Every structure is written in C-alpha cells, then in structure tokens.
Amino acid sequence: MSFVFPRPRGGALAPALALALWLLFSIGLRPLALPDEGRYAGVALEMLHGDALQPTLDGLPFFHKPPLLYWLDLLPLRLLGANGFAARCGPALLGWLLGMALFLHLRRRHGEAVARTGLLVLATSPLFFIGAQYVNHDVGVAACITAALLATLRAVEDPRRVALRWLMLGWLFCGLGVLAKGLIGIVLPAAVIGPWLLAQGRWRQVLGLLHPAALLVFAAVTLPWMAAMQLRHPAFFDYFIVEQHFRRFTGTNFNNRMPFWFFVVVLPLLMLPWTLWLAPALRRLRPVDPQTAFYAWWIVVIVGFFSLPESKLVGYVMPALAPTAALLALALQQRSRATTRAGWIAAAFCVAIVGVFAWKSPGSHRELARALAAGRAAGDRVVFVDDYFYDVPFYADLAAPVIVVSAWDDPDIARHDNWRKELADAARFTSDQGRSTLWTWDRVADLDCAPGRVWLLAPADQVARLAALPGLKSLRSERGVELLVAPGRACGAPS
C-alpha cells in the first residue's frame, strides 16, 4: 500500500494563488489590535529573541495557548522584522489552509463550479477574512479541524473500509489542532465524524478510526512539546490541561459572558451577505442525503459546543465556517449572476472593515512604542505602570522583559480574567523571574536604580503615584497613556 499523499491537480493553482493574494494584500495596513494581537505577536517575538520551544509573556512561561501560531510567525518575524505584516503571516497561512482544504473537498465531491463558489463564499465572509489576518489562535484551530474532518471523511468514503493514508492525514491535522488551541483540536472532529458514522450504522468504521498507525501520528505531533514543558515545569499539565480546558470551559469568572444563543446570531451575521441564501441552503436538506447531513451536523456540533460555556468570543465559531460555506455554495450553484453580485458586495465590505480599523486604530500604542524605541539606549530600563501595554514590547522590539508595577499582593487577582491574572499565572512557573519583573507599589522609589535612564508607560491617572522618582518628565501622551523618562542613579545612592 502506498502512503504517498495525493497532490492537488493543476486546476487548484489559480484558486490557491488568488486566495493567498486576497489574504496577504491587507494584512499590514492596520496596527495590532489589543489585547489579543499585541499579546500573541509579543509572545512570538519573545520566542524569537529567546526560547523557541517555550512561549513566554514578559519573560514568564505563558501556557494559556499552545505554540503552533507562534512557531509559524518565527520565520516571518526574523525575515521581515517586528511589524504587523510579519505577525499576521501565520494566521494568513492557516486561513489559506482552511480555504484550500474546503476547495479541494468541494471540487472532488460537487464539481469545479461549487468549489469555486464555496471558496468565494468563505474568502469574502467577514468572519473568515478578518480572522485570517488576526493574530490569535482561532483561525488555526478552525483550519486544522476543517482539514482533519475533510481528510477523515475521505478516509471513510468507502463504507467497507478505512483508507489509512487519509486517516493518518486526518489524525495529523488533529494533532496540529491540539498544538493550535488545545484539546478541541481532537474533541470536535471526533464529535462530528463519530456520531455521523454511527447514525448510518457504520460502527466498524468508527472503530477503524482508531488505527494504531494513525494514533501514532497524532502522538508524534502532540506529545513532544507537552512532554518537554512538563519536564521543565511539573505544574504544566494541571495548568494547561485541567485549568485552561476543563476549569475554563465550566467556569463562570471569565470575561465576555454572552447568552446561549449568541453564536446562532453571530455566525450568519458575520457571513453576510451570503447568509441571505441560507434558507435555500437549508431547504436542500430535504430529503437529507449523508453529505449535506454531514455539513449540517458539523455546524450543529460547533455552535452547540461553544454555546455551552458562559464566556463566548466571536472567533470561537470559526470551525463552522467551512460547512456553512459548503451549504451556501450548493444553494447558489444555479445562481451565477446573484453569486457574482454578492461576491463584489462581500469583498468590498471586507476591505471596508479593514480600512476602518486602520483609520481608527482602536487602543493602539504603536506611536508611543516607536517613540520609546527611538529614545531608548542600551542599559535603559522599561517600566509599565498598572497596566500591560501588550503591543509596546512588540513595536519597540524589546528583547528583555519589562518591569510591571501593580498591586501584585491583591488576593483577588485570580478572580478576574485580565492582564494581571495572565502575568500572575505565568509567575507561578518561575517565582524568581516573577519577583524581578512584577513589582508592588511599595517598590516605586527603587525604579530608577539603574545605570541608564528609566522609561515608563503609565495611565494618566497613575502618574501622580510616581512622584518618588526625581527628574521624572513626560515626553508624550496618547489615548490617556503617558510616556515618561527619569534619570537613573547608582543603586544604594540617595535620591
């Protein structure tokens, strides 16, 4: 038996190129959005400057999410420098994977016309277009789940057997899905494909999905990084697996609380104008055939799963994009004129969204970071006051951790899902490093104990608390944040 995976036919080259250009042309137009893009781009940059195996935030082990996104960004950041285009290359690549996996599947199952329509629907849906140029982990797990499910679907195409090479490819993408965003990379594909097969009485194929060779592929992808982190930090398993998956899924103290029906509204809303054809797509399910039932069940699993926890973010529902686009493409296959018109409208809407974000730059500290980078010299100390300005280390290309002054002795930190909890959680894994970067307010007078100058970023309403620093002056203010500088002094000398 040959285990060489098939190559795409030549007919896929033009759509592949068009999708790549569509995703890349606008990824550098706007500053990093906060907090997500600043946080995750900053983690990738820290790994570039330091340990490429262990994610860190301000020098502290950061295990909120696994490393696939950061690894994909390492090469672009090294080649292109610390900028928005380089940071978004990883998400764009994963978005491209999602789109091409859908295109190749639709072309084989439903023909070239449906495949091109499905790719158009997907690519010009605002949720996909923005998600594929947004530095966080949602598009990565969506791409891996999509590729895993479509490969596994190909593996069970013949009800009498399981095609091992496609099954191995499916498990490979499940493994990458785990490295993209955790256990949902395997849980969600299993929840889609397993019940769909059982509903058709194909239980032997369900057992066949557990072929030892395929499981070995999954283990080879996922276990090395997890084992390495567990060996370094004995508390890794409890934090990464138990807390960030099970406790977080069932917890109630996280941000973004939304009603149960949130994703039922968000998914069609963020796929406009295409979802105007959703009703015809749903009518195609009567009578139900196994293929359209598969797409529908896939959507139900994703929307249902992420509707259960109270905390909901828009990007969570991205794994449902591909099956929704498939159903819409089937509904539109006889409406070429309507498809062309909707495509132009959708594309213009996507570009307009990016343009608005580029114009408004909500919350960005890019100009403050550039001013810091221009003035800072080797040996100068950088301090954040009562906030973590996620994009500043990225845009200023800071190779060393900054000091963060806040109420780190507050016992309620663990109860609030915010930047303080992220850094406090990270400090659990390395107490010495935590003490050197996380300073309580009573240490403010010692901030200028440095051979060079001290650069501080502080909310305007916190500047008065820095009065103990002699010679402190404000250089720039933007969006309620001030960039200040104070001369350093010899440690132990009087102020």
C-alpha positions in Angstrom: 0.0 0.0 0.0 1.3 3.4 -0.9 1.4 6.1 1.8 2.2 9.0 -0.5 -0.5 11.7 -0.1 -2.1 12.8 -3.3 -1.0 16.2 -4.8 -3.6 18.8 -5.8 -4.4 18.9 -9.5 -3.2 21.8 -11.6 -6.7 23.3 -11.6 -6.2 24.3 -7.9 -3.3 26.6 -8.7 -5.3 29.6 -9.7 -7.7 29.5 -6.7 -4.7 28.9 -4.4 -2.9 31.9 -5.7 -6.0 34.1 -5.7 -6.7 33.2 -2.0 -3.2 33.8 -1.0 -3.1 37.3 -2.6 -6.6 38.1 -1.2 -5.4 37.3 2.4 -2.0 39.0 2.1 -2.8 42.3 0.4 -4.2 43.9 3.5 -2.6 42.3 6.5 -0.1 45.1 7.1 -2.5 48.0 6.8 -3.6 48.4 10.4 -1.8 48.4 13.8 -2.1 45.3 16.1 -5.5 45.2 17.8 -5.5 44.9 21.6 -5.3 42.9 23.6 -5.2 39.7 21.5 -2.9 40.7 18.6 -0.5 42.6 20.8 -0.3 39.7 23.3 0.2 36.9 20.8 2.5 38.8 18.5 4.6 39.8 21.5 4.8 36.1 22.7 6.1 35.1 19.2 8.7 37.9 19.2 9.9 36.8 22.7 10.3 33.3 21.4 12.3 34.6 18.5 14.6 36.5 20.9 14.8 33.7 23.4 13.5 30.1 23.7 11.7 29.0 20.5 10.2 26.0 22.3 8.6 27.7 25.4 6.1 30.6 24.9 6.7 33.5 27.3 4.9 36.7 28.1 7.2 39.3 29.6 9.8 36.6 30.1 7.4 34.4 32.1 6.2 31.0 30.9 2.9 31.5 29.1 0.8 28.4 28.7 -2.7 29.9 28.0 -2.4 28.5 24.5 -0.1 26.0 22.7 2.7 27.2 20.3 1.7 26.5 16.7 0.8 30.1 15.9 4.0 31.4 17.4 6.1 28.9 15.5 4.5 29.9 12.2 5.4 33.5 13.0 9.0 33.0 13.9 10.4 33.0 10.3 8.4 36.0 9.1 9.4 38.0 12.1 13.0 37.1 11.6 13.0 37.9 7.9 10.7 41.0 8.0 11.1 42.4 11.5 8.6 43.3 14.2 5.6 44.6 12.2 2.0 43.8 11.6 2.5 42.1 8.3 5.1 39.7 9.7 2.9 38.9 12.7 -0.1 38.1 10.6 1.7 35.8 8.2 0.9 32.8 10.5 -2.8 33.4 10.6 -2.9 34.1 6.9 -1.2 30.8 6.2 -3.7 28.9 8.4 -6.6 30.8 6.7 -5.2 29.7 3.3 -5.1 26.1 4.5 -8.7 26.3 5.6 -9.8 27.7 2.3 -7.8 25.2 0.2 -9.0 22.2 2.2 -12.6 23.3 1.5 -12.0 24.0 -2.2 -10.3 20.6 -2.8 -13.0 18.8 -1.0 -15.9 20.6 -2.8 -14.3 20.1 -6.2 -14.0 16.4 -5.7 -17.4 15.9 -4.2 -19.5 18.5 -6.0 -17.6 19.8 -9.0 -15.5 22.8 -10.0 -18.3 25.3 -10.0 -19.5 24.5 -6.5 -15.9 24.5 -5.3 -15.1 28.0 -6.7 -18.4 29.3 -5.3 -17.7 27.8 -1.9 -14.2 29.3 -1.8 -15.6 32.7 -2.8 -18.3 32.5 -0.1 -15.6 31.6 2.5 -13.0 34.1 1.4 -15.4 37.1 1.4 -17.2 36.3 4.6 -16.1 38.9 7.1 -15.5 36.4 9.9 -13.0 34.5 7.8 -11.4 37.5 6.1 -10.7 39.3 9.4 -10.0 36.1 11.3 -7.3 35.0 8.8 -5.4 38.3 9.4 -5.9 38.5 13.1 -3.1 37.3 15.4 -4.8 34.8 17.6 -5.4 31.1 17.7 -9.0 30.8 16.4 -8.2 30.5 12.7 -5.5 28.0 13.4 -7.8 25.5 15.2 -10.5 26.2 12.6 -8.1 25.3 9.8 -6.9 22.2 11.5 -10.3 20.9 12.4 -11.6 21.5 8.8 -8.6 19.8 7.3 -8.9 16.9 9.8 -12.6 16.4 9.2 -12.3 16.5 5.4 -9.4 14.1 5.3 -11.2 11.7 7.6 -14.3 12.0 5.5 -12.2 10.9 2.6 -10.9 8.0 4.6 -14.4 6.6 5.3 -15.7 7.3 1.8 -16.0 3.6 1.0 -18.3 2.2 3.7 -16.5 -1.2 3.5 -13.1 0.1 4.6 -11.0 3.0 6.1 -8.3 4.4 3.8 -5.3 4.5 6.0 -3.3 7.3 4.3 -6.3 9.7 4.6 -6.9 8.6 8.1 -3.3 9.3 9.0 -3.6 12.7 7.4 -6.8 13.4 9.4 -5.0 12.5 12.7 -2.0 14.6 11.7 -4.3 17.7 11.5 -6.0 16.7 14.7 -2.5 16.8 16.3 -1.8 20.2 14.8 -5.2 21.4 16.0 -4.2 20.4 19.6 -1.0 22.5 19.1 -3.1 25.3 17.7 -5.6 25.7 20.6 -5.6 22.6 22.8 -7.9 19.6 23.2 -10.7 20.9 21.0 -8.4 20.0 18.1 -9.3 16.4 18.7 -12.6 16.6 20.6 -14.6 18.5 18.0 -13.6 16.4 15.0 -14.5 13.3 17.0 -17.8 14.8 17.9 -18.6 15.4 14.3 -17.4 12.3 12.5 -18.2 9.7 15.1 -22.0 10.3 15.5 -22.4 10.9 11.8 -21.0 7.4 11.0 -22.9 5.8 13.9 -26.2 7.3 12.6 -25.6 5.3 9.3 -24.8 2.1 11.2 -21.1 2.3 10.2 -19.7 1.4 13.6 -16.9 -0.7 12.2 -15.5 2.4 10.6 -15.8 4.2 13.9 -13.5 1.5 15.4 -11.3 1.7 12.3 -10.6 5.4 13.0 -8.5 4.3 16.0 -5.9 2.5 13.8 -2.6 2.3 15.7 -0.6 3.9 12.9 -2.9 6.9 12.9 -2.8 7.3 16.6 1.0 7.1 16.4 0.9 10.1 14.0 -1.2 12.1 16.5 1.1 11.2 19.4 4.2 12.1 17.4 2.7 15.6 16.7 1.4 16.4 20.1 3.4 14.7 22.8 7.0 16.0 22.3 6.1 19.6 23.1 3.9 18.8 26.0 6.4 16.3 27.5 9.1 18.9 27.2 7.1 21.5 29.0 6.0 19.0 31.7 9.7 18.1 32.3 10.5 21.8 32.7 7.5 22.7 34.8 5.8 20.0 36.9 2.7 22.1 37.2 2.3 22.3 33.4 -0.2 19.5 33.0 -2.6 20.8 35.7 -2.5 24.3 34.3 -2.6 23.7 30.6 -4.9 20.6 30.5 -7.0 20.9 33.6 -7.3 24.6 34.2 -7.2 26.0 30.7 -9.5 23.4 29.3 -11.9 21.9 31.9 -12.0 24.6 34.5 -12.2 27.3 31.9 -14.9 25.6 30.0 -17.1 25.1 33.1 -16.0 28.4 34.9 -18.1 31.5 35.4 -15.4 34.1 36.3 -14.3 34.8 32.7 -14.9 37.8 30.6 -17.3 38.1 27.6 -20.4 36.5 29.1 -22.9 36.0 26.4 -26.4 34.4 26.2 -26.7 30.8 25.0 -28.0 31.8 21.5 -25.0 34.2 20.8 -23.4 32.1 18.1 -26.7 31.3 16.4 -26.8 35.1 15.6 -23.1 35.8 15.2 -22.4 33.1 12.5 -25.0 34.2 9.9 -24.4 37.9 10.8 -20.7 37.7 10.1 -21.2 35.8 6.9 -23.4 38.4 5.3 -24.4 38.9 2.5 -24.1 35.2 1.8 -26.4 34.1 4.6 -29.3 35.7 2.7 -29.2 32.4 0.8 -29.2 30.3 4.0 -32.8 29.4 3.8 -32.4 27.9 0.3 -29.4 26.0 1.6 -31.4 24.6 4.5 -34.2 23.5 2.1 -31.6 21.4 0.3 -31.6 19.2 3.4 -35.0 17.8 2.4 -34.6 15.0 1.6 -31.5 14.6 3.6 -28.5 12.9 2.0 -25.4 11.9 4.0 -23.2 14.6 2.6 -25.4 17.6 3.4 -26.3 16.0 6.7 -22.6 15.9 7.4 -22.3 19.6 6.8 -25.3 20.4 8.9 -24.2 18.2 11.8 -20.8 19.8 11.7 -22.4 23.2 12.2 -24.6 22.0 15.0 -21.7 20.4 16.9 -19.5 23.6 16.7 -22.3 26.0 17.5 -23.7 23.8 20.3 -20.3 23.1 21.9 -19.3 26.7 22.1 -22.7 27.8 23.3 -22.4 25.8 26.5 -19.9 27.9 28.4 -20.9 31.4 29.6 -17.8 33.0 28.1 -18.1 33.4 24.3 -15.8 35.2 21.8 -16.7 35.7 18.2 -13.7 33.7 16.8 -14.7 30.5 18.7 -17.3 29.7 16.0 -14.8 29.8 13.1 -14.6 26.0 12.8 -18.2 26.2 11.5 -17.2 28.4 8.5 -16.3 25.6 6.1 -19.5 23.6 6.3 -21.7 26.7 6.2 -19.8 27.9 3.1 -20.3 24.4 1.6 -24.1 24.5 2.1 -24.3 28.0 0.7 -22.3 27.0 -2.3 -24.7 24.2 -3.0 -27.7 26.6 -2.7 -26.0 29.1 -5.1 -24.8 26.7 -7.8 -27.6 27.7 -10.2 -27.5 31.4 -9.4 -24.3 32.7 -11.1 -25.5 36.3 -11.5 -26.5 36.6 -7.9 -23.3 35.0 -6.8 -21.2 37.5 -8.7 -23.1 40.4 -7.4 -22.9 39.1 -3.8 -19.2 38.4 -4.2 -18.4 42.0 -5.1 -20.5 43.3 -2.2 -18.9 41.0 0.3 -15.4 41.7 -0.9 -16.0 45.5 -0.6 -17.4 45.0 2.8 -14.4 43.0 4.0 -12.0 45.7 2.7 -14.0 48.4 4.3 -13.8 46.8 7.7 -10.0 46.6 7.5 -10.0 50.2 6.3 -12.0 51.4 9.3 -9.7 49.5 11.7 -6.6 51.0 10.0 -8.1 54.5 10.3 -9.3 54.3 13.9 -6.5 52.0 15.3 -8.5 51.4 18.5 -6.4 51.3 21.6 -3.1 51.1 19.7 0.1 52.2 21.4 2.2 51.9 18.3 3.4 55.6 18.2 4.3 55.5 21.9 6.3 52.4 21.3 8.1 54.0 18.3 9.0 57.0 20.5 10.3 54.7 23.1 12.4 52.7 20.6 13.8 55.9 19.2 14.9 57.3 22.5 15.9 54.2 24.5 19.6 53.3 24.8 21.3 50.1 25.8 21.1 49.7 29.6 17.9 51.7 30.0 15.1 50.2 32.0 11.5 50.0 30.7 8.6 50.0 33.2 4.8 49.6 32.7 2.7 51.1 35.4 -0.6 49.4 36.5 -1.2 48.0 33.0 0.4 45.8 30.5 0.7 47.5 27.2 0.8 44.4 25.0 1.8 46.0 21.7 4.7 48.2 23.1 7.3 45.4 23.6 6.4 44.3 20.0 6.7 47.6 18.2 9.6 48.7 20.3 11.3 45.3 19.7 12.2 44.9 23.4 14.4 41.8 23.8 14.3 41.9 27.6 11.2 41.7 30.0 9.8 45.0 31.3 9.0 45.7 35.0 5.3 45.8 35.7 4.2 47.8 38.7 0.8 47.0 40.1 -1.0 45.6 43.2 0.5 42.1 42.9 -0.3 41.4 46.5 -4.0 41.7 45.9 -5.6 38.4 46.8 -8.5 38.9 44.3 -6.2 38.8 41.2 -7.2 35.2 40.5 -10.9 36.1 40.4 -10.6 38.4 37.4 -9.8 37.3 33.8 -7.4 40.1 32.8 -3.8 41.0 32.2 -2.9 40.8 35.9 -4.2 37.2 36.1 -2.2 36.3 33.0 1.1 37.5 34.4 0.3 36.2 37.9 -0.4 32.8 36.5 2.8 32.8 34.4 4.8 33.8 37.5 3.7 30.6 39.2 6.1 28.7 37.0 9.2 30.7 37.8 9.0 32.6 41.1 12.4 34.2 40.8 11.7 35.8 37.4 8.3 36.8 38.7 9.8 38.8 41.6 12.2 40.5 39.2 9.5 41.7 36.8 6.3 42.0 38.8 6.8 44.9 41.3 4.4 46.0 44.0 3.7 49.7 44.6 6.0 49.9 47.6 9.0 49.4 45.3 8.3 52.5 43.1 11.1 54.5 44.7 13.6 51.9 43.5 12.6 52.0 39.8 15.4 54.4 38.9 18.0 52.2 40.5 19.6 51.5 37.1 22.8 52.5 35.2 20.7 54.1 32.4 17.5 56.1 32.2 14.1 54.7 33.2 11.3 54.8 30.6 7.8 54.4 32.0 4.4 54.0 30.4 1.6 54.8 32.7 -2.1 55.6 32.5 -2.5 59.4 33.0 -4.4 58.9 36.3 -1.5 56.8 37.8 1.3 59.3 37.0 1.0 61.0 40.4 1.9 57.8 42.1 5.4 58.0 40.6 6.3 61.2 42.4 9.1 59.4 44.3 11.2 59.4 41.1 13.3 62.5 40.9 13.7 64.2 37.5 10.6 62.5 36.0 9.2 64.2 32.9 6.5 63.4 30.4 7.6 63.1 26.8 4.4 62.1 25.0 0.8 61.4 25.8 -1.7 59.4 23.6 -5.1 58.0 24.4 -4.8 58.5 28.1 -1.3 56.9 28.3 1.9 58.8 29.0 5.5 58.0 28.1 7.8 59.3 30.8 11.5 59.2 31.4 13.6 59.6 34.6 17.4 59.6 35.0 18.8 56.5 36.6 21.0 56.5 39.7 23.6 54.2 41.3 21.9 51.6 43.4 22.1 52.4 47.1 22.8 56.1 46.5 20.5 58.7 47.8 17.7 60.0 45.5 
